[in-house]
């Protein structure tokens, strides 16, 4: 089971992550929704497409843009549709 934590709190947990470029992409339904807020940030990956971001919020602290996802990934990245990955201090084990 893969588990994502930040500030000692589990923010996502799943047996069905997809690993791409060393990152675990968690199914959106495995996120603890109360810890996520939409961000206006976006970036573009040449082969995955346009990425959108979530801020991770735990105990009143915000980790801006610490989670990303591809709402409409390019065909080569279709496996990560409806999945979320983490960085910026979010610990992922599994």
Secondary structure as the mmCIF struct_conf table of DSSP 4:
data_model
#
loop_
_struct_conf.conf_type_id
_struct_conf.id
_struct_conf.beg_label_comp_id
_struct_conf.beg_label_asym_id
_struct_conf.beg_label_seq_id
_struct_conf.end_label_comp_id
_struct_conf.end_label_asym_id
_struct_conf.end_label_seq_id
STRN STRN1 UNK A 2 UNK A 6
TURN_TY1_P TURN_TY1_P1 UNK A 7 UNK A 8
STRN STRN2 UNK A 9 UNK A 14
BEND BEND1 UNK A 15 UNK A 15
STRN STRN3 UNK A 18 UNK A 20
TURN_TY1_P TURN_TY1_P2 UNK A 21 UNK A 22
STRN STRN4 UNK A 23 UNK A 27
HELX_RH_3T_P HELX_RH_3T_P1 UNK A 28 UNK A 30
STRN STRN5 UNK A 31 UNK A 31
HELX_RH_3T_P HELX_RH_3T_P2 UNK A 33 UNK A 35
STRN STRN6 UNK A 36 UNK A 45
TURN_TY1_P TURN_TY1_P3 UNK A 46 UNK A 48
STRN STRN7 UNK A 49 UNK A 58
TURN_TY1_P TURN_TY1_P4 UNK A 59 UNK A 60
STRN STRN8 UNK A 61 UNK A 69
TURN_TY1_P TURN_TY1_P5 UNK A 71 UNK A 72
HELX_RH_3T_P HELX_RH_3T_P3 UNK A 75 UNK A 80
TURN_TY1_P TURN_TY1_P6 UNK A 81 UNK A 82
STRN STRN9 UNK A 83 UNK A 86
TURN_TY1_P TURN_TY1_P7 UNK A 88 UNK A 89
STRN STRN10 UNK A 91 UNK A 93
#
